[in-house]
Each structure stands twice: as C-alpha cells, then as structure tokens.
Amino acid sequence: MYAQLIDDEAGLTLASAFSKEITAGEPKAGKGDSFHKKDISFQLGGLIAKKAALKKIKQVVFDRGGYKYHGRVKALAEGAREGGLEF
C-alpha cells in the first residue's frame, strides 16, 4: 500500500510512504491475514503523518482513489489522524 501527499496545483509529490518501509525484515503475512494488513495500514498512516509534520503540513484532503472507506483504507486514515493530520 502507498500513501502520498500531493500538491495538485503545483503537480508535485511532497511526501510518500510505502508499506514495505514498515515491514522490511518481517516475514510475509499469509494469504487472508487481514488483521496484519490493517495493522500495517494503520502504521503507514502514522508514517505519512510524520513525513507531513517534517514538511510542516497539518491539513490534507483524503482522496481514497475510488476505494470504499473501510478495511485498510480506513485503517490508514485513522493512523494518519492519530499521527496529527487533519482531514
């Protein structure tokens, strides 16, 4: 899973995070291991929030890219909010 902070007006990616940054060195999750995937998504939200804070970004628009707001998408959003991002 990826998360990006994009300035649409300027067409620039300000920061990005990838789930492999969190899971590096961990054994792969089994097929259907949704709890582990949701946990990683939550941590990914926290990671993108940290990267946003380093760039002094506090407020963002959450674009789900057409995905429903549940499961891993919801976990990512909750992690980002807990990390300090405002949607």
Phi and psi restraints in degrees (range 20) as a CNS / XPLOR table:
assign (resid 1 and name C) (resid 2 and name N)
       (resid 2 and name CA) (resid 2 and name C) 1.0 -118.2 20.0 2
assign (resid 2 and name N) (resid 2 and name CA)
       (resid 2 and name C) (resid 3 and name N) 1.0 151.7 20.0 2
assign (resid 2 and name C) (resid 3 and name N)
       (resid 3 and name CA) (resid 3 and name C) 1.0 -136.6 20.0 2
assign (resid 3 and name N) (resid 3 and name CA)
       (resid 3 and name C) (resid 4 and name N) 1.0 137.4 20.0 2
assign (resid 3 and name C) (resid 4 and name N)
       (resid 4 and name CA) (resid 4 and name C) 1.0 -135.3 20.0 2
assign (resid 4 and name N) (resid 4 and name CA)
       (resid 4 and name C) (resid 5 and name N) 1.0 148.3 20.0 2
assign (resid 4 and name C) (resid 5 and name N)
       (resid 5 and name CA) (resid 5 and name C) 1.0 -108.0 20.0 2
assign (resid 5 and name N) (resid 5 and name CA)
       (resid 5 and name C) (resid 6 and name N) 1.0 116.0 20.0 2
assign (resid 5 and name C) (resid 6 and name N)
       (resid 6 and name CA) (resid 6 and name C) 1.0 -121.5 20.0 2
assign (resid 6 and name N) (resid 6 and name CA)
       (resid 6 and name C) (resid 7 and name N) 1.0 135.2 20.0 2
assign (resid 6 and name C) (resid 7 and name N)
       (resid 7 and name CA) (resid 7 and name C) 1.0 -91.5 20.0 2
assign (resid 7 and name N) (resid 7 and name CA)
       (resid 7 and name C) (resid 8 and name N) 1.0 102.1 20.0 2
assign (resid 7 and name C) (resid 8 and name N)
       (resid 8 and name CA) (resid 8 and name C) 1.0 -64.4 20.0 2
assign (resid 8 and name N) (resid 8 and name CA)
       (resid 8 and name C) (resid 9 and name N) 1.0 -35.3 20.0 2
assign (resid 8 and name C) (resid 9 and name N)
       (resid 9 and name CA) (resid 9 and name C) 1.0 -66.5 20.0 2
assign (resid 9 and name N) (resid 9 and name CA)
       (resid 9 and name C) (resid 10 and name N) 1.0 -41.9 20.0 2
assign (resid 9 and name C) (resid 10 and name N)
       (resid 10 and name CA) (resid 10 and name C) 1.0 -89.8 20.0 2
assign (resid 10 and name N) (resid 10 and name CA)
       (resid 10 and name C) (resid 11 and name N) 1.0 -15.6 20.0 2
assign (resid 10 and name C) (resid 11 and name N)
       (resid 11 and name CA) (resid 11 and name C) 1.0 71.6 20.0 2
assign (resid 11 and name N) (resid 11 and name CA)
       (resid 11 and name C) (resid 12 and name N) 1.0 34.4 20.0 2
assign (resid 11 and name C) (resid 12 and name N)
       (resid 12 and name CA) (resid 12 and name C) 1.0 -119.4 20.0 2
assign (resid 12 and name N) (resid 12 and name CA)
       (resid 12 and name C) (resid 13 and name N) 1.0 142.1 20.0 2
assign (resid 12 and name C) (resid 13 and name N)
       (resid 13 and name CA) (resid 13 and name C) 1.0 -87.9 20.0 2
assign (resid 13 and name N) (resid 13 and name CA)
       (resid 13 and name C) (resid 14 and name N) 1.0 119.1 20.0 2
assign (resid 13 and name C) (resid 14 and name N)
       (resid 14 and name CA) (resid 14 and name C) 1.0 -85.9 20.0 2
assign (resid 14 and name N) (resid 14 and name CA)
       (resid 14 and name C) (resid 15 and name N) 1.0 -34.9 20.0 2
assign (resid 14 and name C) (resid 15 and name N)
       (resid 15 and name CA) (resid 15 and name C) 1.0 -160.5 20.0 2
assign (resid 15 and name N) (resid 15 and name CA)
       (resid 15 and name C) (resid 16 and name N) 1.0 155.6 20.0 2
assign (resid 15 and name C) (resid 16 and name N)
       (resid 16 and name CA) (resid 16 and name C) 1.0 -147.4 20.0 2
assign (resid 16 and name N) (resid 16 and name CA)
       (resid 16 and name C) (resid 17 and name N) 1.0 157.1 20.0 2
assign (resid 16 and name C) (resid 17 and name N)
       (resid 17 and name CA) (resid 17 and name C) 1.0 -143.6 20.0 2
assign (resid 17 and name N) (resid 17 and name CA)
       (resid 17 and name C) (resid 18 and name N) 1.0 148.7 20.0 2
assign (resid 17 and name C) (resid 18 and name N)
       (resid 18 and name CA) (resid 18 and name C) 1.0 -132.0 20.0 2
assign (resid 18 and name N) (resid 18 and name CA)
       (resid 18 and name C) (resid 19 and name N) 1.0 141.0 20.0 2
assign (resid 18 and name C) (resid 19 and name N)
       (resid 19 and name CA) (resid 19 and name C) 1.0 -59.6 20.0 2
assign (resid 19 and name N) (resid 19 and name CA)
       (resid 19 and name C) (resid 20 and name N) 1.0 -25.6 20.0 2
assign (resid 19 and name C) (resid 20 and name N)
       (resid 20 and name CA) (resid 20 and name C) 1.0 -66.4 20.0 2
assign (resid 20 and name N) (resid 20 and name CA)
       (resid 20 and name C) (resid 21 and name N) 1.0 -22.0 20.0 2
assign (resid 20 and name C) (resid 21 and name N)
       (resid 21 and name CA) (resid 21 and name C) 1.0 -64.9 20.0 2
assign (resid 21 and name N) (resid 21 and name CA)
       (resid 21 and name C) (resid 22 and name N) 1.0 -29.2 20.0 2
assign (resid 21 and name C) (resid 22 and name N)
       (resid 22 and name CA) (resid 22 and name C) 1.0 -88.5 20.0 2
assign (resid 22 and name N) (resid 22 and name CA)
       (resid 22 and name C) (resid 23 and name N) 1.0 -38.4 20.0 2
assign (resid 22 and name C) (resid 23 and name N)
       (resid 23 and name CA) (resid 23 and name C) 1.0 -95.0 20.0 2
assign (resid 23 and name N) (resid 23 and name CA)
       (resid 23 and name C) (resid 24 and name N) 1.0 6.6 20.0 2
assign (resid 23 and name C) (resid 24 and name N)
       (resid 24 and name CA) (resid 24 and name C) 1.0 -57.1 20.0 2
assign (resid 24 and name N) (resid 24 and name CA)
       (resid 24 and name C) (resid 25 and name N) 1.0 125.8 20.0 2
assign (resid 24 and name C) (resid 25 and name N)
       (resid 25 and name CA) (resid 25 and name C) 1.0 89.9 20.0 2
assign (resid 25 and name N) (resid 25 and name CA)
       (resid 25 and name C) (resid 26 and name N) 1.0 -10.1 20.0 2
assign (resid 25 and name C) (resid 26 and name N)
       (resid 26 and name CA) (resid 26 and name C) 1.0 -87.1 20.0 2
assign (resid 26 and name N) (resid 26 and name CA)
       (resid 26 and name C) (resid 27 and name N) 1.0 151.2 20.0 2
assign (resid 26 and name C) (resid 27 and name N)
       (resid 27 and name CA) (resid 27 and name C) 1.0 -67.8 20.0 2
assign (resid 27 and name N) (resid 27 and name CA)
       (resid 27 and name C) (resid 28 and name N) 1.0 152.6 20.0 2
assign (resid 27 and name C) (resid 28 and name N)
       (resid 28 and name CA) (resid 28 and name C) 1.0 -67.6 20.0 2
assign (resid 28 and name N) (resid 28 and name CA)
       (resid 28 and name C) (resid 29 and name N) 1.0 143.9 20.0 2
assign (resid 28 and name C) (resid 29 and name N)
       (resid 29 and name CA) (resid 29 and name C) 1.0 -74.3 20.0 2
assign (resid 29 and name N) (resid 29 and name CA)
       (resid 29 and name C) (resid 30 and name N) 1.0 150.9 20.0 2
assign (resid 29 and name C) (resid 30 and name N)
       (resid 30 and name CA) (resid 30 and name C) 1.0 -73.3 20.0 2
assign (resid 30 and name N) (resid 30 and name CA)
       (resid 30 and name C) (resid 31 and name N) 1.0 161.7 20.0 2
assign (resid 30 and name C) (resid 31 and name N)
       (resid 31 and name CA) (resid 31 and name C) 1.0 -61.9 20.0 2
assign (resid 31 and name N) (resid 31 and name CA)
       (resid 31 and name C) (resid 32 and name N) 1.0 132.0 20.0 2
assign (resid 31 and name C) (resid 32 and name N)
       (resid 32 and name CA) (resid 32 and name C) 1.0 81.4 20.0 2
assign (resid 32 and name N) (resid 32 and name CA)
       (resid 32 and name C) (resid 33 and name N) 1.0 10.2 20.0 2
assign (resid 32 and name C) (resid 33 and name N)
       (resid 33 and name CA) (resid 33 and name C) 1.0 -81.1 20.0 2
assign (resid 33 and name N) (resid 33 and name CA)
       (resid 33 and name C) (resid 34 and name N) 1.0 71.4 20.0 2
assign (resid 33 and name C) (resid 34 and name N)
       (resid 34 and name CA) (resid 34 and name C) 1.0 -69.2 20.0 2
assign (resid 34 and name N) (resid 34 and name CA)
       (resid 34 and name C) (resid 35 and name N) 1.0 -32.0 20.0 2
assign (resid 34 and name C) (resid 35 and name N)
       (resid 35 and name CA) (resid 35 and name C) 1.0 -61.9 20.0 2
assign (resid 35 and name N) (resid 35 and name CA)
       (resid 35 and name C) (resid 36 and name N) 1.0 -44.9 20.0 2
assign (resid 35 and name C) (resid 36 and name N)
       (resid 36 and name CA) (resid 36 and name C) 1.0 -63.4 20.0 2
assign (resid 36 and name N) (resid 36 and name CA)
       (resid 36 and name C) (resid 37 and name N) 1.0 -41.1 20.0 2
assign (resid 36 and name C) (resid 37 and name N)
       (resid 37 and name CA) (resid 37 and name C) 1.0 -66.2 20.0 2
assign (resid 37 and name N) (resid 37 and name CA)
       (resid 37 and name C) (resid 38 and name N) 1.0 -39.5 20.0 2
assign (resid 37 and name C) (resid 38 and name N)
       (resid 38 and name CA) (resid 38 and name C) 1.0 -66.5 20.0 2
assign (resid 38 and name N) (resid 38 and name CA)
       (resid 38 and name C) (resid 39 and name N) 1.0 -38.6 20.0 2
assign (resid 38 and name C) (resid 39 and name N)
       (resid 39 and name CA) (resid 39 and name C) 1.0 -64.0 20.0 2
assign (resid 39 and name N) (resid 39 and name CA)
       (resid 39 and name C) (resid 40 and name N) 1.0 -42.2 20.0 2
assign (resid 39 and name C) (resid 40 and name N)
       (resid 40 and name CA) (resid 40 and name C) 1.0 -65.3 20.0 2
assign (resid 40 and name N) (resid 40 and name CA)
       (resid 40 and name C) (resid 41 and name N) 1.0 -40.3 20.0 2
assign (resid 40 and name C) (resid 41 and name N)
       (resid 41 and name CA) (resid 41 and name C) 1.0 -63.4 20.0 2
assign (resid 41 and name N) (resid 41 and name CA)
       (resid 41 and name C) (resid 42 and name N) 1.0 -40.0 20.0 2
assign (resid 41 and name C) (resid 42 and name N)
       (resid 42 and name CA) (resid 42 and name C) 1.0 -61.9 20.0 2
assign (resid 42 and name N) (resid 42 and name CA)
       (resid 42 and name C) (resid 43 and name N) 1.0 -45.2 20.0 2
assign (resid 42 and name C) (resid 43 and name N)
       (resid 43 and name CA) (resid 43 and name C) 1.0 -64.8 20.0 2
assign (resid 43 and name N) (resid 43 and name CA)
       (resid 43 and name C) (resid 44 and name N) 1.0 -35.7 20.0 2
assign (resid 43 and name C) (resid 44 and name N)
       (resid 44 and name CA) (resid 44 and name C) 1.0 -62.8 20.0 2
assign (resid 44 and name N) (resid 44 and name CA)
       (resid 44 and name C) (resid 45 and name N) 1.0 -39.9 20.0 2
assign (resid 44 and name C) (resid 45 and name N)
       (resid 45 and name CA) (resid 45 and name C) 1.0 -60.5 20.0 2
assign (resid 45 and name N) (resid 45 and name CA)
       (resid 45 and name C) (resid 46 and name N) 1.0 -41.8 20.0 2
assign (resid 45 and name C) (resid 46 and name N)
       (resid 46 and name CA) (resid 46 and name C) 1.0 -65.0 20.0 2
assign (resid 46 and name N) (resid 46 and name CA)
       (resid 46 and name C) (resid 47 and name N) 1.0 -37.3 20.0 2
assign (resid 46 and name C) (resid 47 and name N)
       (resid 47 and name CA) (resid 47 and name C) 1.0 -66.8 20.0 2
assign (resid 47 and name N) (resid 47 and name CA)
       (resid 47 and name C) (resid 48 and name N) 1.0 -43.5 20.0 2
assign (resid 47 and name C) (resid 48 and name N)
       (resid 48 and name CA) (resid 48 and name C) 1.0 -68.3 20.0 2
assign (resid 48 and name N) (resid 48 and name CA)
       (resid 48 and name C) (resid 49 and name N) 1.0 -31.6 20.0 2
assign (resid 48 and name C) (resid 49 and name N)
       (resid 49 and name CA) (resid 49 and name C) 1.0 -65.6 20.0 2
assign (resid 49 and name N) (resid 49 and name CA)
       (resid 49 and name C) (resid 50 and name N) 1.0 -39.5 20.0 2
assign (resid 49 and name C) (resid 50 and name N)
       (resid 50 and name CA) (resid 50 and name C) 1.0 -64.1 20.0 2
assign (resid 50 and name N) (resid 50 and name CA)
       (resid 50 and name C) (resid 51 and name N) 1.0 -43.0 20.0 2
assign (resid 50 and name C) (resid 51 and name N)
       (resid 51 and name CA) (resid 51 and name C) 1.0 -65.6 20.0 2
assign (resid 51 and name N) (resid 51 and name CA)
       (resid 51 and name C) (resid 52 and name N) 1.0 -35.4 20.0 2
assign (resid 51 and name C) (resid 52 and name N)
       (resid 52 and name CA) (resid 52 and name C) 1.0 -66.1 20.0 2
assign (resid 52 and name N) (resid 52 and name CA)
       (resid 52 and name C) (resid 53 and name N) 1.0 -41.3 20.0 2
assign (resid 52 and name C) (resid 53 and name N)
       (resid 53 and name CA) (resid 53 and name C) 1.0 -63.2 20.0 2
assign (resid 53 and name N) (resid 53 and name CA)
       (resid 53 and name C) (resid 54 and name N) 1.0 -36.5 20.0 2
assign (resid 53 and name C) (resid 54 and name N)
       (resid 54 and name CA) (resid 54 and name C) 1.0 -64.0 20.0 2
assign (resid 54 and name N) (resid 54 and name CA)
       (resid 54 and name C) (resid 55 and name N) 1.0 -28.7 20.0 2
assign (resid 54 and name C) (resid 55 and name N)
       (resid 55 and name CA) (resid 55 and name C) 1.0 -96.2 20.0 2
assign (resid 55 and name N) (resid 55 and name CA)
       (resid 55 and name C) (resid 56 and name N) 1.0 8.5 20.0 2
assign (resid 55 and name C) (resid 56 and name N)
       (resid 56 and name CA) (resid 56 and name C) 1.0 61.4 20.0 2
assign (resid 56 and name N) (resid 56 and name CA)
       (resid 56 and name C) (resid 57 and name N) 1.0 37.9 20.0 2
assign (resid 56 and name C) (resid 57 and name N)
       (resid 57 and name CA) (resid 57 and name C) 1.0 -103.6 20.0 2
assign (resid 57 and name N) (resid 57 and name CA)
       (resid 57 and name C) (resid 58 and name N) 1.0 124.6 20.0 2
assign (resid 57 and name C) (resid 58 and name N)
       (resid 58 and name CA) (resid 58 and name C) 1.0 -116.0 20.0 2
assign (resid 58 and name N) (resid 58 and name CA)
       (resid 58 and name C) (resid 59 and name N) 1.0 -27.0 20.0 2
assign (resid 58 and name C) (resid 59 and name N)
       (resid 59 and name CA) (resid 59 and name C) 1.0 -123.5 20.0 2
assign (resid 59 and name N) (resid 59 and name CA)
       (resid 59 and name C) (resid 60 and name N) 1.0 133.7 20.0 2
assign (resid 59 and name C) (resid 60 and name N)
       (resid 60 and name CA) (resid 60 and name C) 1.0 -138.4 20.0 2
assign (resid 60 and name N) (resid 60 and name CA)
       (resid 60 and name C) (resid 61 and name N) 1.0 167.6 20.0 2
assign (resid 60 and name C) (resid 61 and name N)
       (resid 61 and name CA) (resid 61 and name C) 1.0 -106.7 20.0 2
assign (resid 61 and name N) (resid 61 and name CA)
       (resid 61 and name C) (resid 62 and name N) 1.0 128.3 20.0 2
assign (resid 61 and name C) (resid 62 and name N)
       (resid 62 and name CA) (resid 62 and name C) 1.0 -90.2 20.0 2
assign (resid 62 and name N) (resid 62 and name CA)
       (resid 62 and name C) (resid 63 and name N) 1.0 108.6 20.0 2
assign (resid 62 and name C) (resid 63 and name N)
       (resid 63 and name CA) (resid 63 and name C) 1.0 -102.3 20.0 2
assign (resid 63 and name N) (resid 63 and name CA)
       (resid 63 and name C) (resid 64 and name N) 1.0 113.0 20.0 2
assign (resid 63 and name C) (resid 64 and name N)
       (resid 64 and name CA) (resid 64 and name C) 1.0 -79.6 20.0 2
assign (resid 64 and name N) (resid 64 and name CA)
       (resid 64 and name C) (resid 65 and name N) 1.0 -6.3 20.0 2
assign (resid 64 and name C) (resid 65 and name N)
       (resid 65 and name CA) (resid 65 and name C) 1.0 64.0 20.0 2
assign (resid 65 and name N) (resid 65 and name CA)
       (resid 65 and name C) (resid 66 and name N) 1.0 30.9 20.0 2
assign (resid 65 and name C) (resid 66 and name N)
       (resid 66 and name CA) (resid 66 and name C) 1.0 89.3 20.0 2
assign (resid 66 and name N) (resid 66 and name CA)
       (resid 66 and name C) (resid 67 and name N) 1.0 -6.4 20.0 2
assign (resid 66 and name C) (resid 67 and name N)
       (resid 67 and name CA) (resid 67 and name C) 1.0 -80.6 20.0 2
assign (resid 67 and name N) (resid 67 and name CA)
       (resid 67 and name C) (resid 68 and name N) 1.0 147.0 20.0 2
assign (resid 67 and name C) (resid 68 and name N)
       (resid 68 and name CA) (resid 68 and name C) 1.0 -66.9 20.0 2
assign (resid 68 and name N) (resid 68 and name CA)
       (resid 68 and name C) (resid 69 and name N) 1.0 152.3 20.0 2
assign (resid 68 and name C) (resid 69 and name N)
       (resid 69 and name CA) (resid 69 and name C) 1.0 -87.1 20.0 2
assign (resid 69 and name N) (resid 69 and name CA)
       (resid 69 and name C) (resid 70 and name N) 1.0 80.6 20.0 2
assign (resid 69 and name C) (resid 70 and name N)
       (resid 70 and name CA) (resid 70 and name C) 1.0 -161.1 20.0 2
assign (resid 70 and name N) (resid 70 and name CA)
       (resid 70 and name C) (resid 71 and name N) 1.0 171.9 20.0 2
assign (resid 70 and name C) (resid 71 and name N)
       (resid 71 and name CA) (resid 71 and name C) 1.0 59.9 20.0 2
assign (resid 71 and name N) (resid 71 and name CA)
       (resid 71 and name C) (resid 72 and name N) 1.0 -128.9 20.0 2
assign (resid 71 and name C) (resid 72 and name N)
       (resid 72 and name CA) (resid 72 and name C) 1.0 -68.8 20.0 2
assign (resid 72 and name N) (resid 72 and name CA)
       (resid 72 and name C) (resid 73 and name N) 1.0 -32.4 20.0 2
assign (resid 72 and name C) (resid 73 and name N)
       (resid 73 and name CA) (resid 73 and name C) 1.0 -64.9 20.0 2
assign (resid 73 and name N) (resid 73 and name CA)
       (resid 73 and name C) (resid 74 and name N) 1.0 -44.2 20.0 2
assign (resid 73 and name C) (resid 74 and name N)
       (resid 74 and name CA) (resid 74 and name C) 1.0 -64.3 20.0 2
assign (resid 74 and name N) (resid 74 and name CA)
       (resid 74 and name C) (resid 75 and name N) 1.0 -41.5 20.0 2
assign (resid 74 and name C) (resid 75 and name N)
       (resid 75 and name CA) (resid 75 and name C) 1.0 -62.7 20.0 2
assign (resid 75 and name N) (resid 75 and name CA)
       (resid 75 and name C) (resid 76 and name N) 1.0 -40.6 20.0 2
assign (resid 75 and name C) (resid 76 and name N)
       (resid 76 and name CA) (resid 76 and name C) 1.0 -62.4 20.0 2
assign (resid 76 and name N) (resid 76 and name CA)
       (resid 76 and name C) (resid 77 and name N) 1.0 -45.0 20.0 2
assign (resid 76 and name C) (resid 77 and name N)
       (resid 77 and name CA) (resid 77 and name C) 1.0 -63.2 20.0 2
assign (resid 77 and name N) (resid 77 and name CA)
       (resid 77 and name C) (resid 78 and name N) 1.0 -42.9 20.0 2
assign (resid 77 and name C) (resid 78 and name N)
       (resid 78 and name CA) (resid 78 and name C) 1.0 -64.0 20.0 2
assign (resid 78 and name N) (resid 78 and name CA)
       (resid 78 and name C) (resid 79 and name N) 1.0 -40.0 20.0 2
assign (resid 78 and name C) (resid 79 and name N)
       (resid 79 and name CA) (resid 79 and name C) 1.0 -64.8 20.0 2
assign (resid 79 and name N) (resid 79 and name CA)
       (resid 79 and name C) (resid 80 and name N) 1.0 -39.7 20.0 2
assign (resid 79 and name C) (resid 80 and name N)
       (resid 80 and name CA) (resid 80 and name C) 1.0 -66.4 20.0 2
assign (resid 80 and name N) (resid 80 and name CA)
       (resid 80 and name C) (resid 81 and name N) 1.0 -41.4 20.0 2
assign (resid 80 and name C) (resid 81 and name N)
       (resid 81 and name CA) (resid 81 and name C) 1.0 -63.4 20.0 2
assign (resid 81 and name N) (resid 81 and name CA)
       (resid 81 and name C) (resid 82 and name N) 1.0 -44.1 20.0 2
assign (resid 81 and name C) (resid 82 and name N)
       (resid 82 and name CA) (resid 82 and name C) 1.0 -63.1 20.0 2
assign (resid 82 and name N) (resid 82 and name CA)
       (resid 82 and name C) (resid 83 and name N) 1.0 -30.8 20.0 2
assign (resid 82 and name C) (resid 83 and name N)
       (resid 83 and name CA) (resid 83 and name C) 1.0 -77.7 20.0 2
assign (resid 83 and name N) (resid 83 and name CA)
       (resid 83 and name C) (resid 84 and name N) 1.0 -6.5 20.0 2
assign (resid 83 and name C) (resid 84 and name N)
       (resid 84 and name CA) (resid 84 and name C) 1.0 114.0 20.0 2
assign (resid 84 and name N) (resid 84 and name CA)
       (resid 84 and name C) (resid 85 and name N) 1.0 -3.1 20.0 2
assign (resid 84 and name C) (resid 85 and name N)
       (resid 85 and name CA) (resid 85 and name C) 1.0 -77.5 20.0 2
assign (resid 85 and name N) (resid 85 and name CA)
       (resid 85 and name C) (resid 86 and name N) 1.0 141.8 20.0 2
assign (resid 85 and name C) (resid 86 and name N)
       (resid 86 and name CA) (resid 86 and name C) 1.0 -108.0 20.0 2
assign (resid 86 and name N) (resid 86 and name CA)
       (resid 86 and name C) (resid 87 and name N) 1.0 132.6 20.0 2
